[in-house]
Each structure stands twice: as structure tokens, then as C-alpha cells.
């Protein structure tokens, strides 16, 4: 997967889960400044990331997810192994 492909896939994932349009999101969008990015939606995002990478994330990895860029970084980390 290319970096742009990963970014696009993660943006689409977050948009779908939160009910936002992709155009409303950026790599810096976070739970704190994105409408409908609730704690429940955050758990769904984590679950979907685990599905994409085929691995359960550690608690330490989960707690550092604060924005879309963090999600992208996790996918890149595991897809490049």
C-alpha cells in the first residue's frame, strides 16, 4: 500500500464511521475537534484499524491515537513489516 492510499483509506474509514464527509477531515482531525467522533466511534475506528492490519493493537498503541495521522502511522507501521 502506498502512503497516499493508506491516507485515503483511513480518511474514508473515519468519515464513514463518524458520518462526516471526507472533505471535512484532515490528517490533523481528532476526536476533540471532529463532530461525531465520539468515544464509541473511536472504538469502532480502532477495531477497523485492527482489521486492516490483521493484528490486535496493544493498549499503549490505542491510547496514543488522537488524530487521523496517528491512525495512518499505525497502518503504515504494520503494513511495512
Steps between C-alpha positions, in 0.01 A plus 500: 500500500630844413500780755232691307286188478527443875412864570200481266380170649528629858327830415216307336479266799475783753251687280280192471506422871445858615252595229716790384596579141860426407536866400427600861795296631878540491797307632480720813130436565451355846233377736512840673426713195302271270123495519363150569842352588363361825665255737285222353603595147861512621472135606355412159792678330746298710317176418506578128871588515563162661311335215707688241834404657391150603625544855364609836646831615657523843346727760801730464437530126129565550544779755734700277244520217386859515462598134470356152876527445552268798270247332694530175830453684376178660386356167831594336695345787333161462458498122874567456613209721 
